[in-house]
């Protein structure tokens, strides 16, 4: 979101020929790029952690079985440590 806002502000600064806003966009662009990089780098780890916890919780609550009593292959409790 900050990346899109910075881009929109940059376009507005160019369109309005506002030097102060343009300088702000240039200075904040590196910070915003850094935030985007950190967010993109952490996302796979956060999703993997959340997925493992979700799977573990589903196995504990439902005992890896659907209402028909057949083992659900999606949540294999034996592979979760």
Secondary structure, 3 states (H helix, E strand, C coil): CHHHHHHHHHHHHHHHCCHHHHHHHHHHHHHHHHHHHHHHHHHHHHHHHHHHHHHHHHHHHHCCECCCCCECCCCCHHHCC
